[in-house]
Amino acid sequence: MIILGIDPGYAIIGWGVIRYERGRFVPIDFGAITTPASMPFTRRLECIYDELTSVLEQHKPDAVAIEKLYFQNNQKTAIDVAQARGVTMLAIHKSGVPIYEYTPLQVKSAVTGFGQAQKPQVMEMTKRLLRLKAVPKPDDTADALAIAICHAQYGGTALKLSLRTEK
């Protein structure tokens, strides 16, 4: 199974593609879509859509896993992230690939075995599980790979299937 993980945002959108087969994770490709603050917001949304569509066309994933939004203190930032996430979801939907959403707690649990793990622990385990020489940068890319791993971990059993949310 080929899984595309996405860490949504509007300045930096992390993405990572892995293959999960016979209980092993194989990194295929990863990176980040970046949009400069100086760019008009609608143009930033267009860039996100176009670049993500390109990633989807190139890698043809079987599933896309994306982190669920959680409340942020800054309302303007939360609204902008939600708009960018909407464009992200639209690009995925139009590609016809099933979308699965996971909370940060689910991602941490799947990658480290501990839902309260700190970010450095998640990044280190992501690096180890994918047998990478270094933690991918920017952090959003490492987070996207962790989200893809989470989807692979939640697949398979009836219990695991009941825990994930397909949109």
DSSP file with accessible surface (Angstrom, degrees, kcal/mol):
  #  RESIDUE AA STRUCTURE BP1 BP2  ACC     N-H-->O    O-->H-N    N-H-->O    O-->H-N    TCO  KAPPA ALPHA  PHI   PSI    X-CA   Y-CA   Z-CA
    1    1 A M              0   0   86      0, 0.0    19,-2.7     0, 0.0     2,-0.5   0.000 360.0 360.0 360.0 134.2    0.0    0.0    0.0
    2    2 A I  E     -A   19   0A  34     17,-0.2    60,-2.7    58,-0.1    61,-1.3  -0.902 360.0-169.7-102.8 126.3    1.3    3.5   -0.9
    3    3 A I  E     -Ab  18  63A   0     15,-2.8    15,-2.5    -2,-0.5     2,-0.6  -0.967  14.2-156.0-122.8 131.7    0.3    6.1    1.6
    4    4 A L  E     -Ab  17  64A   1     59,-2.4    61,-2.8    -2,-0.4     2,-0.4  -0.930  14.2-160.8-103.3 120.3    0.6    9.9    1.3
    5    5 A G  E     -Ab  16  65A   0     11,-3.3    11,-1.9    -2,-0.6     2,-0.4  -0.843   6.2-164.9-100.0 142.0    0.8   11.7    4.7
    6    6 A I  E     -Ab  15  66A   0     59,-2.3    61,-1.5    -2,-0.4     9,-0.2  -0.994  18.5-162.3-132.2 130.1    0.0   15.4    4.9
    7    7 A D  E     -A   14   0A  13      7,-2.4     7,-1.4    -2,-0.4   137,-0.1  -0.929  34.7-139.0-103.3 103.7    0.7   17.9    7.6
    8    8 A P        +     0   0   15      0, 0.0     2,-0.3     0, 0.0    77,-0.1  -0.232  43.7 119.4 -71.5 155.9   -1.7   20.7    6.6
    9    9 A G        -     0   0    9     72,-0.1     4,-0.1    71,-0.1    -2,-0.0  -0.948  55.9-119.8 178.9-168.6   -0.8   24.4    6.8
   10   10 A Y  S    S+     0   0   46     -2,-0.3     3,-0.2     2,-0.2    25,-0.1   0.570 106.2  40.3-129.4 -24.6   -0.6   27.4    4.5
   11   11 A A  S    S+     0   0   42      1,-0.4    24,-2.2    23,-0.1     2,-0.4   0.884 133.6  12.3 -86.4 -44.2    3.1   28.6    4.9
   12   12 A I  E     - C   0  34A  57     22,-0.2     2,-0.6    -4,-0.1    -1,-0.4  -0.989  64.3-171.9-136.2 124.3    4.5   25.1    4.9
   13   13 A I  E     - C   0  33A   0     20,-2.7    20,-2.6    -2,-0.4     2,-0.2  -0.959  17.7-150.7-115.6 109.1    2.6   21.9    4.0
   14   14 A G  E     -AC   7  32A   0     -7,-1.4    -7,-2.4    -2,-0.6     2,-0.3  -0.565  17.4-179.8 -79.5 144.5    4.6   18.8    4.8
   15   15 A W  E     +AC   6  31A  25     16,-2.6    16,-2.4    -2,-0.2     2,-0.3  -0.992   7.7 178.6-142.7 149.0    4.1   15.7    2.7
   16   16 A G  E     -AC   5  30A   0    -11,-1.9   -11,-3.3    -2,-0.3     2,-0.5  -0.967  13.7-153.7-152.2 135.4    5.6   12.2    2.7
   17   17 A V  E     +AC   4  29A   1     12,-3.7    11,-3.0    -2,-0.3    12,-1.5  -0.952  21.2 171.9-113.1 126.6    4.9    9.1    0.7
   18   18 A I  E     -AC   3  27A   0    -15,-2.5   -15,-2.8    -2,-0.5     2,-0.5  -0.909  26.9-136.7-128.1 158.7    5.7    5.7    2.1
   19   19 A R  E     -AC   2  26A  88      7,-2.8     7,-2.8    -2,-0.3     2,-0.5  -0.960  16.6-161.9-110.3 134.3    5.1    2.1    1.0
   20   20 A Y  E     + C   0  25A  60    -19,-2.7     2,-0.3    -2,-0.5     5,-0.2  -0.974  24.5 150.6-119.1 115.8    3.8   -0.3    3.7
   21   21 A E  E >   - C   0  24A  78      3,-2.0     3,-1.9    -2,-0.5    -2,-0.1  -0.985  63.8  -4.9-148.3 137.2    4.2   -3.9    3.0
   22   22 A R  T 3  S-     0   0  222     -2,-0.3     3,-0.1     1,-0.3    -1,-0.1   0.864 128.2 -54.5  49.8  42.0    4.7   -7.0    5.1
   23   23 A G  T 3  S+     0   0   48      1,-0.2     2,-0.4   129,-0.1    -1,-0.3   0.603 113.8 114.6  74.9  11.2    5.0   -4.9    8.2
   24   24 A R  E <   -C   21   0A 137     -3,-1.9    -3,-2.0     2,-0.0     2,-0.5  -0.919  57.3-141.0-118.6 145.9    7.8   -2.7    6.9
   25   25 A F  E     -C   20   0A  11    104,-0.5    -5,-0.2    -2,-0.4   124,-0.0  -0.880  16.8-172.6-103.7 129.5    7.8    1.0    6.1
   26   26 A V  E     -C   19   0A  45     -7,-2.8    -7,-2.8    -2,-0.5     2,-0.2  -0.978  19.9-134.8-123.9 117.2    9.7    2.1    3.0
   27   27 A P  E     +C   18   0A  39      0, 0.0    -9,-0.2     0, 0.0     3,-0.1  -0.516  26.0 173.7 -70.5 134.9   10.1    5.8    2.3
   28   28 A I  E     -     0   0A  63    -11,-3.0     2,-0.3     1,-0.4   -10,-0.2   0.783  60.7 -29.7-104.3 -50.5    9.4    6.7   -1.3
   29   29 A D  E     +C   17   0A  57    -12,-1.5   -12,-3.7     2,-0.0    -1,-0.4  -0.977  56.5 179.9-165.1 155.2    9.5   10.5   -1.4
   30   30 A F  E     +C   16   0A  72     -2,-0.3     2,-0.3   -14,-0.3   -14,-0.2  -0.983  15.6 128.4-160.1 159.8    8.9   13.5    0.9
   31   31 A G  E     -C   15   0A  18    -16,-2.4   -16,-2.6    -2,-0.3     2,-0.4  -0.960  41.8 -93.4 178.2-162.6    9.1   17.3    0.9
   32   32 A A  E     -C   14   0A  31     -2,-0.3     2,-0.6   -18,-0.2   -18,-0.2  -0.997  13.9-138.4-144.6 143.4    7.2   20.4    1.6
   33   33 A I  E     -C   13   0A   1    -20,-2.6   -20,-2.7    -2,-0.4     2,-0.4  -0.914  31.4-168.2 -96.6 124.4    5.0   22.9   -0.3
   34   34 A T  E     -C   12   0A  86     -2,-0.6   -22,-0.2   -22,-0.2   -23,-0.1  -0.938  13.8-170.6-120.0 142.8    6.0   26.4    0.8
   35   35 A T        -     0   0    7    -24,-2.2     2,-0.1    -2,-0.4   -25,-0.1  -0.999  26.1-122.3-129.5 129.1    4.2   29.7    0.1
   36   36 A P    >   -     0   0   63      0, 0.0     3,-1.6     0, 0.0     8,-0.1  -0.412  14.6-127.7 -72.5 146.3    5.9   33.0    1.0
   37   37 A A  T 3  S+     0   0   87      1,-0.3     4,-0.1    -2,-0.1     7,-0.1   0.780 108.1  63.7 -60.9 -26.3    4.1   35.4    3.3
   38   38 A S  T 3  S+     0   0  115      2,-0.1    -1,-0.3     3,-0.0     3,-0.1   0.673  84.1  94.4 -74.8 -13.6    4.5   38.2    0.7
   39   39 A M  S <  S-     0   0   44     -3,-1.6     5,-0.1     1,-0.1    -4,-0.0  -0.544  91.6 -99.6 -79.9 139.7    2.3   36.2   -1.7
   40   40 A P     >  -     0   0   88      0, 0.0     4,-2.0     0, 0.0     3,-0.5  -0.303  34.3-119.9 -55.7 142.2   -1.5   37.1   -1.8
   41   41 A F  H  > S+     0   0   52      1,-0.3     4,-2.3     2,-0.2     5,-0.2   0.875 111.6  53.0 -58.4 -41.4   -3.4   34.5    0.2
   42   42 A T  H  > S+     0   0  109      1,-0.2     4,-2.0     2,-0.2    -1,-0.3   0.882 109.1  50.6 -63.8 -33.8   -5.6   33.4   -2.7
   43   43 A R  H  > S+     0   0  103     -3,-0.5     4,-2.4     2,-0.2    -1,-0.2   0.878 107.3  54.4 -68.6 -37.0   -2.4   32.8   -4.7
   44   44 A R  H  X S+     0   0   22     -4,-2.0     4,-2.4     2,-0.2    -2,-0.2   0.922 108.0  49.5 -61.1 -43.9   -1.0   30.8   -1.8
   45   45 A L  H  X S+     0   0   24     -4,-2.3     4,-2.5     1,-0.2    -2,-0.2   0.909 109.8  51.4 -62.2 -40.7   -4.1   28.6   -1.8
   46   46 A E  H  X S+     0   0   98     -4,-2.0     4,-2.9     2,-0.2     5,-0.2   0.914 109.1  50.5 -62.2 -43.1   -3.7   28.1   -5.6
   47   47 A C  H  X S+     0   0   13     -4,-2.4     4,-2.9     2,-0.2     5,-0.3   0.915 109.8  50.6 -61.5 -43.3    0.0   27.0   -5.2
   48   48 A I  H  X S+     0   0    0     -4,-2.4     4,-2.5     2,-0.2     5,-0.3   0.948 113.0  46.0 -59.0 -49.6   -1.0   24.5   -2.5
   49   49 A Y  H  X S+     0   0   63     -4,-2.5     4,-2.5     1,-0.2    -2,-0.2   0.949 115.8  44.9 -59.0 -50.3   -3.7   23.0   -4.7
   50   50 A D  H  X S+     0   0   79     -4,-2.9     4,-1.9     1,-0.2    -2,-0.2   0.921 116.1  44.5 -63.8 -46.7   -1.5   22.9   -7.8
   51   51 A E  H  X S+     0   0   86     -4,-2.9     4,-2.1    -5,-0.2    -1,-0.2   0.897 114.4  48.8 -69.0 -38.5    1.6   21.4   -6.1
   52   52 A L  H  X S+     0   0    0     -4,-2.5     4,-2.8    -5,-0.3     5,-0.2   0.916 108.7  54.0 -67.4 -39.0   -0.4   18.9   -4.1
   53   53 A T  H  X S+     0   0   30     -4,-2.5     4,-2.6    -5,-0.3    -2,-0.2   0.917 108.0  51.1 -58.7 -40.3   -2.2   17.8   -7.3
   54   54 A S  H  X S+     0   0   65     -4,-1.9     4,-2.5     2,-0.2    -1,-0.2   0.916 109.3  49.3 -63.4 -43.2    1.2   17.3   -8.8
   55   55 A V  H  X S+     0   0   10     -4,-2.1     4,-2.5     2,-0.2     5,-0.3   0.930 112.1  49.2 -61.9 -43.7    2.4   15.1   -5.9
   56   56 A L  H  X S+     0   0    8     -4,-2.8     4,-2.1     1,-0.2    -2,-0.2   0.915 112.9  46.8 -62.9 -42.7   -0.8   13.0   -6.1
   57   57 A E  H  < S+     0   0  124     -4,-2.6    -1,-0.2    -5,-0.2    -2,-0.2   0.885 114.2  48.0 -67.7 -37.8   -0.4   12.5   -9.9
   58   58 A Q  H  < S+     0   0  126     -4,-2.5    -2,-0.2    -5,-0.2    -1,-0.2   0.914 123.9  27.8 -69.4 -43.6    3.2   11.6   -9.5
   59   59 A H  H  < S-     0   0   27     -4,-2.5    -2,-0.2    -5,-0.2    -3,-0.2   0.635  82.3-153.1-100.0 -16.7    2.9    9.1   -6.7
   60   60 A K     <  -     0   0  151     -4,-2.1   -58,-0.1    -5,-0.3    -3,-0.1   0.905  22.5-157.3  45.1  61.6   -0.6    7.7   -7.2
   61   61 A P        -     0   0   10      0, 0.0   -58,-0.2     0, 0.0     3,-0.1  -0.245  22.1-140.2 -68.7 156.7   -1.2    6.8   -3.5
   62   62 A D  S    S+     0   0   93    -60,-2.7     2,-0.3     1,-0.3   -59,-0.2   0.685  87.6   8.9 -83.4 -23.2   -3.7    4.2   -2.4
   63   63 A A  E     -b    3   0A   4    -61,-1.3   -59,-2.4    34,-0.1     2,-0.4  -0.986  63.7-143.7-154.0 152.3   -4.7    6.4    0.6
   64   64 A V  E     -bd   4  99A   0     34,-2.4    36,-2.9    -2,-0.3     2,-0.5  -0.991  13.2-163.2-121.2 129.6   -4.0    9.9    2.0
   65   65 A A  E     +bd   5 100A   0    -61,-2.8   -59,-2.3    -2,-0.4     2,-0.4  -0.943  12.4 180.0-111.1 132.6   -3.7   10.4    5.7
   66   66 A I  E     -bd   6 101A   0     34,-2.6    36,-1.9    -2,-0.5     2,-0.3  -0.972  30.5-109.6-134.4 145.2   -4.0   14.0    7.0
   67   67 A E  E     - d   0 102A  29    -61,-1.5    36,-0.2    -2,-0.4     2,-0.1  -0.561  34.8-119.9 -75.7 136.4   -3.8   15.4   10.5
   68   68 A K        -     0   0   63     34,-2.8     2,-0.2    -2,-0.3    -1,-0.1  -0.444  31.9-107.5 -69.1 147.6   -7.1   16.7   12.0
   69   69 A L        -     0   0   72     -2,-0.1     2,-0.3    34,-0.1    -1,-0.1  -0.501  35.2-164.8 -73.2 145.6   -7.2   20.4   12.9
   70   70 A Y        -     0   0  136     -2,-0.2    -3,-0.0    -3,-0.1    -1,-0.0  -0.901  35.1 -77.2-127.7 159.5   -7.1   21.2   16.5
   71   71 A F        -     0   0  160     -2,-0.3     2,-0.3     2,-0.0     4,-0.0  -0.260  45.9-165.7 -59.9 136.1   -8.0   24.5   18.2
   72   72 A Q        -     0   0   49      1,-0.1     6,-0.1     2,-0.1    -1,-0.0  -0.904  25.2-128.9-119.3 153.9   -5.3   27.2   18.1
   73   73 A N  S    S+     0   0  153     -2,-0.3     2,-0.9     1,-0.1    -1,-0.1   0.864  93.7  72.4 -69.8 -37.0   -5.2   30.3   20.1
   74   74 A N     >  -     0   0   90      1,-0.2     4,-2.5     2,-0.1     5,-0.2  -0.709  66.4-165.1 -86.6 108.3   -4.7   32.7   17.2
   75   75 A Q  H  > S+     0   0  143     -2,-0.9     4,-2.6     1,-0.2     5,-0.2   0.881  86.7  52.7 -64.0 -38.8   -8.1   32.8   15.4
   76   76 A K  H  > S+     0   0  133      2,-0.2     4,-2.5     1,-0.2    -1,-0.2   0.944 111.6  46.5 -62.6 -44.5   -6.7   34.4   12.2
   77   77 A T  H  > S+     0   0   38      1,-0.2     4,-2.9     2,-0.2     5,-0.2   0.930 112.0  51.1 -61.8 -44.5   -4.1   31.6   11.9
   78   78 A A  H  X S+     0   0   31     -4,-2.5     4,-2.5     1,-0.2    -2,-0.2   0.911 111.3  47.9 -60.6 -41.4   -6.7   28.9   12.6
   79   79 A I  H  X S+     0   0  101     -4,-2.6     4,-2.4     2,-0.2    -1,-0.2   0.932 112.9  47.8 -67.1 -43.3   -9.0   30.3    9.9
   80   80 A D  H  X S+     0   0   13     -4,-2.5     4,-2.4     2,-0.2    -2,-0.2   0.918 112.7  48.6 -64.1 -42.3   -6.1   30.6    7.4
   81   81 A V  H  X S+     0   0   12     -4,-2.9     4,-2.9     1,-0.2    -1,-0.2   0.923 110.6  52.0 -63.2 -41.2   -5.0   27.0    8.2
   82   82 A A  H  X S+     0   0   45     -4,-2.5     4,-2.2    -5,-0.2    -2,-0.2   0.905 109.7  49.0 -63.4 -39.1   -8.6   25.8    7.8
   83   83 A Q  H  X S+     0   0   88     -4,-2.4     4,-1.9     2,-0.2    -1,-0.2   0.930 113.2  46.3 -65.5 -43.6   -8.9   27.4    4.4
   84   84 A A  H  X S+     0   0    0     -4,-2.4     4,-2.3     1,-0.2    -2,-0.2   0.894 111.1  52.6 -65.1 -38.6   -5.6   25.9    3.2
   85   85 A R  H  X S+     0   0   30     -4,-2.9     4,-3.0     2,-0.2    -1,-0.2   0.889 106.2  54.7 -64.4 -36.9   -6.7   22.5    4.6
   86   86 A G  H  X S+     0   0   40     -4,-2.2     4,-2.4     2,-0.2    -2,-0.2   0.921 108.6  47.1 -62.0 -43.0  -10.0   22.8    2.6
   87   87 A V  H  X S+     0   0   28     -4,-1.9     4,-2.4     2,-0.2    -2,-0.2   0.908 112.3  51.4 -64.2 -39.8   -8.0   23.4   -0.6
   88   88 A T  H  X S+     0   0    0     -4,-2.3     4,-2.2     2,-0.2    -2,-0.2   0.937 110.4  47.8 -61.5 -47.8   -5.8   20.4    0.4
   89   89 A M  H  X S+     0   0   34     -4,-3.0     4,-3.0     1,-0.2    -2,-0.2   0.886 110.3  53.3 -62.7 -37.9   -8.9   18.2    1.0
   90   90 A L  H  X S+     0   0   87     -4,-2.4     4,-2.9     2,-0.2     5,-0.2   0.933 107.8  49.9 -63.2 -45.4  -10.4   19.3   -2.4
   91   91 A A  H  X S+     0   0    2     -4,-2.4     4,-1.1     1,-0.2    -2,-0.2   0.923 114.3  45.3 -59.9 -42.9   -7.2   18.4   -4.3
   92   92 A I  H >X>S+     0   0    0     -4,-2.2     5,-1.1     2,-0.2     4,-0.7   0.946 112.8  50.1 -65.5 -48.1   -7.2   14.9   -2.6
   93   93 A H  H ><5S+     0   0  133     -4,-3.0     3,-1.5     1,-0.3    -2,-0.2   0.920 108.5  52.2 -57.4 -44.6  -10.9   14.4   -3.2
   94   94 A K  H 3<5S+     0   0  142     -4,-2.9    -1,-0.3     1,-0.3    -2,-0.2   0.781 103.5  59.0 -65.5 -23.7  -10.7   15.4   -6.9
   95   95 A S  H <<5S-     0   0   53     -4,-1.1    -1,-0.3    -3,-0.6    -2,-0.2   0.646 109.0-126.3 -77.5 -15.1   -7.9   12.8   -7.3
   96   96 A G  T <<5 +     0   0   63     -3,-1.5    -3,-0.2    -4,-0.7    -2,-0.1   0.545  62.4 137.9  83.3   8.2  -10.3   10.1   -6.1
   97   97 A V      < -     0   0   21     -5,-1.1    -1,-0.3     1,-0.1   -34,-0.1  -0.706  60.4-108.0 -89.3 135.6   -8.0    8.8   -3.3
   98   98 A P        -     0   0   44      0, 0.0   -34,-2.4     0, 0.0     2,-0.4  -0.351  32.0-142.7 -62.1 141.3   -9.6    8.0    0.0
   99   99 A I  E     -d   64   0A  10     68,-0.8    68,-2.6   -36,-0.2     2,-0.4  -0.912  15.8-172.3-110.4 133.2   -8.8   10.4    2.8
  100  100 A Y  E     -dE  65 166A  25    -36,-2.9   -34,-2.6    -2,-0.4     2,-0.4  -0.984   9.7-151.1-125.5 136.1   -8.3    9.4    6.4
  101  101 A E  E     -dE  66 165A  16     64,-2.0    64,-0.8    -2,-0.4     2,-0.4  -0.873  12.0-174.5-111.3 142.2   -7.9   11.9    9.3
  102  102 A Y  E     -d   67   0A   0    -36,-1.9   -34,-2.8    -2,-0.4    62,-0.1  -0.987  20.8-127.3-135.5 142.5   -5.9   11.3   12.5
  103  103 A T     >  -     0   0   43     -2,-0.4     4,-2.2   -36,-0.2     5,-0.2  -0.436  32.6-109.2 -79.2 159.7   -5.5   13.4   15.6
  104  104 A P  H  > S+     0   0   35      0, 0.0     4,-2.8     0, 0.0     5,-0.2   0.894 121.6  56.3 -55.6 -37.0   -2.1   14.3   17.0
  105  105 A L  H  > S+     0   0   87      1,-0.2     4,-2.5     2,-0.2     5,-0.2   0.915 107.1  48.1 -61.1 -43.7   -2.7   11.8   19.8
  106  106 A Q  H  > S+     0   0   27      2,-0.2     4,-2.4     1,-0.2    -1,-0.2   0.902 111.9  49.6 -64.5 -40.0   -3.3    9.0   17.3
  107  107 A V  H  X S+     0   0    7     -4,-2.2     4,-2.3     2,-0.2     5,-0.3   0.954 112.3  46.8 -64.4 -48.7   -0.2    9.9   15.4
  108  108 A K  H  X>S+     0   0   64     -4,-2.8     4,-2.8     1,-0.2     6,-0.8   0.918 113.9  48.6 -59.6 -43.8    2.0    9.9   18.5
  109  109 A S  H  X5S+     0   0   43     -4,-2.5     4,-1.5     4,-0.2    -1,-0.2   0.910 112.6  47.6 -62.7 -43.7    0.5    6.6   19.7
  110  110 A A  H  <5S+     0   0   14     -4,-2.4    -1,-0.2    -5,-0.2    -2,-0.2   0.871 120.2  36.9 -66.8 -37.1    1.0    4.9   16.4
  111  111 A V  H  <5S+     0   0    6     -4,-2.3    -2,-0.2    -5,-0.2    -3,-0.2   0.884 135.7  15.8 -86.5 -39.5    4.6    6.1   15.9
  112  112 A T  H  <5S-     0   0   39     -4,-2.8    -3,-0.2    -5,-0.3    -2,-0.2   0.584  92.8-120.1-111.2 -16.4    5.9    5.9   19.5
  113  113 A G  S  <<S+     0   0   68     -4,-1.5     2,-0.4    -5,-0.7    -4,-0.2   0.478  89.9  89.4  85.6   3.3    3.4    3.8   21.4
  114  114 A F    >   -     0   0  114     -6,-0.8     3,-1.7     1,-0.1    -2,-0.2  -0.955  63.7-155.6-140.2 115.4    2.8    6.8   23.8
  115  115 A G  T 3  S+     0   0   11     -2,-0.4    -7,-0.2     1,-0.3    -6,-0.2   0.653  95.5  52.9 -66.7 -16.6    0.1    9.4   23.0
  116  116 A Q  T 3  S+     0   0  121     -8,-0.1    -1,-0.3    -7,-0.1   -11,-0.1   0.174  79.2 140.5-103.5  17.4    1.8   12.0   25.1
  117  117 A A    <   -     0   0    1     -3,-1.7     2,-0.2   -12,-0.1    -9,-0.1  -0.225  53.2-116.5 -59.0 148.5    5.2   11.7   23.4
  118  118 A Q    >>  -     0   0  127      1,-0.1     4,-1.9   -10,-0.1     3,-0.8  -0.510  27.6-104.1 -84.5 158.4    7.1   14.9   22.7
  119  119 A K  H 3> S+     0   0   89      1,-0.3     4,-2.6     2,-0.2     5,-0.2   0.874 119.3  54.3 -52.2 -45.7    7.8   16.1   19.2
  120  120 A P  H 3> S+     0   0   93      0, 0.0     4,-2.3     0, 0.0    -1,-0.3   0.881 108.0  51.3 -60.5 -33.8   11.5   15.1   19.3
  121  121 A Q  H <> S+     0   0   95     -3,-0.8     4,-2.4     2,-0.2    -2,-0.2   0.912 110.5  48.0 -67.0 -42.5   10.5   11.5   20.2
  122  122 A V  H  X S+     0   0    9     -4,-1.9     4,-2.5     1,-0.2    -1,-0.2   0.926 112.9  48.6 -63.8 -43.2    8.0   11.3   17.3
  123  123 A M  H  X S+     0   0   15     -4,-2.6     4,-2.4     2,-0.2    -2,-0.2   0.912 111.5  49.0 -65.0 -42.0   10.6   12.6   14.9
  124  124 A E  H  X S+     0   0   61     -4,-2.3     4,-2.4    -5,-0.2    -1,-0.2   0.919 112.8  47.1 -64.7 -42.8   13.3   10.2   16.1
  125  125 A M  H  X S+     0   0   61     -4,-2.4     4,-3.3     2,-0.2     5,-0.2   0.891 110.1  53.6 -67.3 -36.4   11.0    7.2   15.9
  126  126 A T  H  X S+     0   0    0     -4,-2.5     4,-2.0     2,-0.2    -2,-0.2   0.944 109.7  48.4 -60.4 -46.3    9.9    8.3   12.4
  127  127 A K  H  <>S+     0   0   47     -4,-2.4     5,-2.5     1,-0.2     4,-0.4   0.930 115.2  44.8 -59.2 -45.2   13.5    8.4   11.3
  128  128 A R  H ><5S+     0   0  159     -4,-2.4     3,-1.0     1,-0.2    -2,-0.2   0.919 111.2  51.2 -67.5 -45.5   14.1    4.9   12.8
  129  129 A L  H 3<5S+     0   0   41     -4,-3.3  -104,-0.5     1,-0.3    -1,-0.2   0.845 117.1  40.8 -61.9 -33.4   11.0    3.3   11.4
  130  130 A L  T 3<5S-     0   0    2     -4,-2.0    -1,-0.3    -5,-0.2    -2,-0.2   0.415 107.7-127.1 -93.7   0.5   11.8    4.6    7.9
  131  131 A R  T < 5 +     0   0  127     -3,-1.0     2,-0.3    -4,-0.4    -3,-0.2   0.911  51.0 162.3  53.0  48.9   15.5    3.8    8.3
  132  132 A L      < -     0   0   35     -5,-2.5    -1,-0.2    -6,-0.2     3,-0.1  -0.674  46.5-132.4 -94.8 154.1   16.5    7.3    7.4
  133  133 A K  S    S+     0   0  213     -2,-0.3     2,-0.3     1,-0.1    -1,-0.1   0.796  88.2   9.6 -74.2 -30.1   20.0    8.8    8.1
  134  134 A A  S    S-     0   0   65     -7,-0.1    -1,-0.1     3,-0.0     3,-0.1  -0.961  89.6 -88.1-145.5 160.6   18.5   12.0    9.5
  135  135 A V        -     0   0   33     -2,-0.3   -11,-0.1     1,-0.1     7,-0.1  -0.574  56.2-109.7 -68.3 127.9   15.1   13.5   10.5
  136  136 A P        -     0   0    9      0, 0.0     6,-0.5     0, 0.0     7,-0.1  -0.287  43.3-103.7 -60.3 146.0   13.6   15.1    7.4
  137  137 A K  S    S+     0   0  144      4,-0.1     2,-0.2     5,-0.1  -105,-0.0  -0.912  91.2  43.4-119.8 149.1   13.4   18.8    7.3
  138  138 A P  S >> S-     0   0   48      0, 0.0     3,-1.6     0, 0.0     4,-1.3   0.630  84.5-122.9 -70.0 174.5   11.4   20.9    7.7
  139  139 A D  H 3> S+     0   0   62      1,-0.3     4,-2.7     2,-0.2     5,-0.2   0.822 110.2  65.3 -53.8 -33.4    9.6   19.5   10.7
  140  140 A D  H 3> S+     0   0   40      1,-0.2     4,-2.0     2,-0.2    -1,-0.3   0.838  99.6  52.2 -61.2 -32.6    6.3   19.6    8.8
  141  141 A T  H <> S+     0   0    0     -3,-1.6     4,-2.1     2,-0.2    -1,-0.2   0.930 109.4  47.7 -69.5 -45.0    7.8   16.9    6.4
  142  142 A A  H  X S+     0   0    1     -4,-1.3     4,-2.2    -6,-0.5    -2,-0.2   0.905 111.3  52.4 -61.1 -40.1    8.8   14.6    9.3
  143  143 A D  H  X S+     0   0   24     -4,-2.7     4,-2.2     1,-0.2    -1,-0.2   0.906 107.0  52.3 -62.3 -40.8    5.3   15.2   10.7
  144  144 A A  H  X S+     0   0    0     -4,-2.0     4,-2.1     2,-0.2  -128,-0.3   0.908 108.7  49.8 -63.7 -39.9    3.7   14.2    7.4
  145  145 A L  H  X S+     0   0    0     -4,-2.1     4,-2.4     1,-0.2    -1,-0.2   0.907 109.3  52.2 -64.9 -38.8    5.8   10.9    7.3
  146  146 A A  H  X S+     0   0    1     -4,-2.2     4,-2.5     1,-0.2    -2,-0.2   0.897 107.7  52.1 -63.6 -37.9    4.6   10.2   10.9
  147  147 A I  H  X S+     0   0    1     -4,-2.2     4,-2.0     2,-0.2    -1,-0.2   0.906 109.1  49.8 -65.7 -39.6    1.0   10.7    9.8
  148  148 A A  H  X S+     0   0    0     -4,-2.1     4,-2.0     2,-0.2    -2,-0.2   0.921 110.5  49.9 -64.2 -42.4    1.5    8.2    6.9
  149  149 A I  H  X S+     0   0    0     -4,-2.4     4,-2.6     1,-0.2    -2,-0.2   0.916 106.8  56.6 -60.6 -42.3    3.0    5.7    9.4
  150  150 A C  H  X S+     0   0    0     -4,-2.5     4,-2.1     1,-0.2    -1,-0.2   0.929 105.9  49.6 -55.7 -46.4    0.0    6.2   11.6
  151  151 A H  H  X S+     0   0    2     -4,-2.0     4,-0.8     1,-0.2    -1,-0.2   0.926 110.4  50.2 -61.7 -41.9   -2.3    5.3    8.8
  152  152 A A  H >< S+     0   0    3     -4,-2.0     3,-0.6     1,-0.2    -1,-0.2   0.905 111.2  49.5 -62.3 -39.7   -0.3    2.1    8.1
  153  153 A Q  H 3< S+     0   0   57     -4,-2.6    -1,-0.2     1,-0.2    -2,-0.2   0.828 110.8  49.5 -68.4 -34.0   -0.4    1.2   11.8
  154  154 A Y  H 3< S+     0   0   33     -4,-2.1    -1,-0.2    -5,-0.2    10,-0.2   0.556  94.5  95.1 -83.5  -8.3   -4.2    1.7   12.0
  155  155 A G  S << S+     0   0   19     -4,-0.8     2,-0.7    -3,-0.6     5,-0.1  -0.457  71.6  30.3 -82.4 152.4   -4.9   -0.4    8.9
  156  156 A G  S    S+     0   0   65     -2,-0.1    -1,-0.1     1,-0.1     2,-0.1  -0.515  89.4  77.3 113.2 -69.8   -5.8   -4.1    9.0
  157  157 A T  S  > S-     0   0   69     -2,-0.7     4,-3.1     1,-0.1     5,-0.2  -0.425  77.8-119.2 -83.8 158.8   -7.7   -5.2   12.1
  158  158 A A  H  > S+     0   0   85      2,-0.2     4,-2.0     1,-0.2     5,-0.1   0.909 116.2  49.8 -60.7 -40.5  -11.4   -4.6   12.8
  159  159 A L  H  > S+     0   0  121      2,-0.2     4,-1.1     1,-0.2    -1,-0.2   0.954 112.9  45.6 -63.7 -47.2  -10.5   -2.6   15.9
  160  160 A K  H >> S+     0   0   77      1,-0.2     4,-0.9     2,-0.2     3,-0.6   0.902 111.1  53.1 -64.1 -39.3   -7.9   -0.5   14.0
  161  161 A L  H >< S+     0   0   75     -4,-3.1     3,-0.5     1,-0.2    -1,-0.2   0.878 106.1  53.9 -63.4 -34.3  -10.4    0.0   11.2
  162  162 A S  H 3< S+     0   0   86     -4,-2.0    -1,-0.2     1,-0.2    -2,-0.2   0.752 104.5  56.7 -72.5 -20.0  -13.0    1.3   13.7
  163  163 A L  H << S+     0   0   77     -4,-1.1    -1,-0.2    -3,-0.6     2,-0.2   0.697  94.4  77.3 -84.1 -21.3  -10.6    3.9   15.0
  164  164 A R  S << S-     0   0   53     -4,-0.9     2,-0.5    -3,-0.5   -62,-0.1  -0.601  70.3-140.5 -94.8 157.6   -9.8    5.6   11.8
  165  165 A T  E     -E  101   0A  45    -64,-0.8   -64,-2.0    -2,-0.2     2,-0.4  -0.950   9.1-160.3-120.3 116.4  -12.1    8.1   10.0
  166  166 A E  E      E  100   0A 119     -2,-0.5   -66,-0.2   -66,-0.2    -2,-0.0  -0.796 360.0 360.0 -94.4 136.6  -12.5    8.1    6.3
  167  167 A K              0   0  137    -68,-2.6   -68,-0.8    -2,-0.4    -2,-0.0  -0.829 360.0 360.0-107.7 360.0  -13.9   11.3    4.7
